[in-house]
Amino acid sequence: MSFKMIDFNVNNSILIVIDIINSCASPECEIKKWGISFKKIRRMIPKLSKFIKDYKKISRKPVIYVNCVKWDKKHLTDNINELYKIPRSRYYSEDETVFPEEFYGVKPDKKDVIITKNHYDVFTSPELNRYLKKKKIKYLIVTGIFGDGCVDASIKGGFSKGYNFIILKDLYWRIIK
C-alpha cells in the first residue's frame, strides 16, 4: 500500500488571520464585571505579527484578514440574535460610541485581503470562497482569536467546503487550555 503525500505548497496555500480586532483584544473592550480580560491575547499578538511578516517574505502573497461587523443586534444574523436572547449567552457590544472593529496589533497592507463577517464562520461570506477558488487555494494556514469560537467555526465551515487546514498552535488563542 502506498500513500500520496499532501500537495501543500506556497502556491496553493494562504494565511488567514481571524478576529485580531479591538473587541477581542483591546483593553478598552474588556468587561471587568464579567471577568473578561484580553491580557493573554495581547501577549500572543507580537509573535503573530512577526509570523505574518516572515510569511509574507517567504510566500510573497497577501494575507487574508478577517474582521466582523459591530457585534450588536442590528448587524448580526437572526440565528445569532436568537441565541443571544438567553441572558447567559448574551454578548453584544456594549459600546454606544460604535467602537470600530479595527485590527488590533496587526496591520494589513494594500495587497492584503480583508473579509468582514457577520457570523462566527467566515465561510458564510461568499466573497472569501470566490477569492480562494479564483486563486486556486486548497490549504489555509489559520490563526486568530478564540480558537474555540470563530476560528473553530471557520475551520469547520471551510473544511465542509473542501479546504484543508494548517493550524498554528502557538499563534491563536482559545479560552479552554
C-alpha positions in Angstrom: 0.0 0.0 0.0 1.3 3.4 -0.9 0.3 6.8 0.4 0.3 10.0 -1.6 1.9 12.9 0.2 -0.2 16.0 0.6 0.5 18.7 -2.1 0.7 21.6 0.3 2.9 24.3 -1.1 3.3 28.1 -1.3 1.2 28.3 -4.5 -1.9 26.5 -3.2 -2.0 27.9 0.4 -2.6 31.2 2.1 -2.6 32.6 5.6 -5.9 33.6 7.1 -5.9 35.8 10.3 -9.3 35.7 12.2 -10.6 38.4 14.6 -7.4 40.1 15.7 -9.6 43.1 16.3 -10.4 45.6 19.1 -13.4 43.8 20.5 -11.3 40.7 21.0 -8.0 42.2 22.2 -8.2 45.9 23.2 -8.1 46.7 26.9 -10.8 49.2 26.2 -13.2 46.4 25.3 -12.6 44.2 28.4 -15.7 43.7 30.6 -14.3 43.6 34.1 -17.7 42.8 35.7 -17.9 39.6 33.7 -14.2 38.8 34.3 -13.3 39.3 30.6 -9.7 40.2 30.1 -7.6 40.1 27.0 -4.1 40.2 28.6 -3.1 36.7 27.4 -4.3 37.5 23.9 -2.2 40.7 23.8 0.9 38.6 24.7 0.3 36.4 21.7 -0.1 39.2 19.1 3.6 40.3 18.8 4.5 36.7 17.9 1.7 36.6 15.4 2.8 39.9 13.9 6.4 38.5 13.4 5.0 35.3 11.8 2.9 37.4 9.4 5.9 39.4 8.4 8.0 36.2 7.9 5.2 34.5 6.0 4.9 37.5 3.5 8.7 37.3 2.9 8.6 33.6 2.1 5.3 33.4 0.2 5.2 36.8 -1.5 1.4 36.5 -1.1 -1.3 38.6 0.5 -2.7 37.7 3.9 -6.5 37.3 4.4 -7.5 39.3 7.5 -11.0 38.7 8.9 -12.9 41.2 11.0 -16.5 41.5 11.8 -19.4 43.8 11.8 -20.3 45.6 15.0 -21.4 42.8 17.2 -24.9 44.0 18.1 -28.5 43.1 17.3 -28.7 45.4 14.3 -25.7 43.9 12.4 -26.0 40.2 13.3 -27.9 37.4 11.7 -31.3 36.3 13.0 -30.0 33.0 14.5 -27.2 34.7 16.5 -29.7 37.3 17.7 -32.0 34.4 18.8 -29.1 32.7 20.7 -28.4 36.0 22.5 -31.9 36.2 23.8 -30.6 33.7 26.5 -29.2 36.1 29.2 -26.2 33.9 30.0 -25.2 33.8 26.3 -25.7 37.4 25.5 -22.6 39.2 24.3 -23.4 42.2 22.3 -21.0 45.1 22.0 -22.0 47.4 24.9 -20.1 50.4 23.5 -22.5 53.0 22.4 -19.8 55.0 20.7 -19.7 52.3 17.9 -16.1 51.4 18.7 -14.8 50.4 15.3 -13.8 46.8 14.6 -10.4 47.8 13.5 -7.4 45.4 13.7 -5.5 45.3 16.9 -1.7 44.9 16.9 -1.6 43.7 13.3 -1.7 45.9 10.2 -3.0 44.7 6.8 -1.2 46.4 3.9 -2.7 47.4 0.5 -2.1 43.9 -1.1 -3.9 42.1 1.7 -7.5 40.9 1.6 -10.0 42.0 4.3 -13.2 40.0 4.7 -15.9 41.3 7.1 -18.2 38.7 8.5 -21.5 38.9 10.4 -21.3 35.3 11.7 -18.9 33.2 13.6 -17.8 31.3 10.4 -16.0 33.5 7.9 -17.1 31.0 5.2 -20.6 32.3 5.4 -19.1 35.1 3.3 -19.3 34.1 -0.4 -16.6 36.7 -1.1 -14.0 34.5 0.7 -14.9 31.4 -1.2 -14.8 33.2 -4.5 -11.4 34.6 -3.8 -9.9 31.3 -2.7 -11.3 29.5 -5.7 -10.0 32.2 -8.1 -6.5 31.8 -6.6 -6.7 28.0 -6.6 -6.2 27.8 -2.8 -6.5 24.4 -1.3 -4.8 24.9 2.1 -5.5 27.5 4.7 -2.9 28.4 7.3 -5.2 29.6 10.1 -4.6 31.7 13.2 -6.8 34.0 15.2 -8.5 34.8 18.5 -11.0 32.4 20.2 -9.9 29.1 18.8 -13.0 27.6 20.4 -15.3 30.2 18.7 -14.9 31.9 15.4 -11.6 30.2 14.5 -13.2 26.8 15.2 -16.4 27.7 13.3 -14.4 28.9 10.3 -12.3 25.7 10.2 -15.4 23.6 10.2 -17.1 25.8 7.6 -14.0 25.8 5.4 -13.5 22.1 5.7 -17.1 21.4 4.7 -16.4 23.5 1.5 -13.4 21.3 0.7 -10.4 23.2 2.1 -7.6 21.7 4.2 -6.2 23.5 7.3 -2.9 24.0 8.9 -3.4 25.3 12.4 -0.7 27.4 14.1 -0.8 26.1 17.6 1.0 28.9 19.3 -0.4 31.7 17.2 -4.1 31.5 18.1 -5.8 31.9 21.4 -8.6 29.9 22.9 -10.4 30.1 26.2 -10.1 26.4 27.1 -6.4 25.4 27.6 
